[in-house]
Amino acid sequence: MTTLTTERLVLRPFSETDAPLVERYASDPDVAKTALNIPHPYPEGGALTFIQSAQQQVEEGSALFFAMTEKGVGDCIGIISVSLATAHNRGELGY
């Protein structure tokens, strides 16, 4: 999978080492109430399960998932995803 770099950000493939930060962010009630697919309370271990599922979807070609990081820092600060519906020639962007 490709890594994308801008002046401020790096969008890179997820790593299982991102799980603690993803879990911390997803556990925030303010984050959960703005997203359809983030349960609250967020289950312990849920981020690792999410990352593994995301990696599988990327391998299957049904979605793209990027860990958003600040350039030069490397820690995950967010997620960008593109769900692909190839039968309809469409995709859905989530962040």
N, C-alpha and C positions, 0 to 999 in steps of 0.2 A: 504494500500500500504506500502511496505517495505521502511525503511530508510537504506541507505548504508553508512558506515563510513570507511574512510581511515585514514592514519596518518595525512593528511593535510585537507581533505575535508569531508563534509557531503552532501550526495545526499538525499533530503527529498521531500515529497509531497509538491506541491504548496499550498500556502494560498493566499486568496484575499488580504492580507496585503502586499504581494510581488509586487502588481501591480504598485505602484509608481516607484520602482527601475527598474522593467522590462520595463516600459514605457520610463524611462530615457535612458536606454541602447538601446532600439529599435529605439529611436528617433535620435540616432547618425548616420549620413550619412555613416560613415565608416563601421558601423555594417550592416546597411541596404544593402549596395552594395555587401556584401559577402554572403547574404542569399536570396534564391529564394522567400521565403514567408513573408518577412518583407517589407511592403510598406514604401515609403518615399515621403512626410512627413508622419510620423506615426500618426494615428488619436488619438485625445484625448479620453481617455477611452478604447482605443484598447487593452491595457494590461489586463484589467479586463475581457473583452470579451474573450481574448485568454486564460486566466487562467480558466475561466468557461468552455470553449470548451475543454480544456485539461482535466479537471476533468471529464467531460462527457465521453470523449474517454477512459479514464482509467476505468470508471465504466462499459462501454460497452465491455471492453477487446480488443479494437482495437489499443491501444497505451499505452505507459508508458511515463510519463513526470516527471522529477525531477528538483527541484530547487537546483542548486549547491551553496553551502555555504562554507566559510572557517570554519574549526573546531574551535569552541569556539566563533565565531562571530555571525553567524546566518543570516546575511543579504544575500539576493540572489545576486550572482555575475555572474550567467550564467544559462543556461538551457541545459539539456540533454534529448533527446527524443528517443524513439524506437517506430517506426510505425510497426505494425504487419500485415502481410498478411498471415493469417493462411491457406487459401486455397492453397497457394503456399509454405507453410512451410518456410517462409522467413520473415525477418525484416529489417528495415532500421534505422541506428543510425544517429542522428543529434545532434550537440552540438554548 
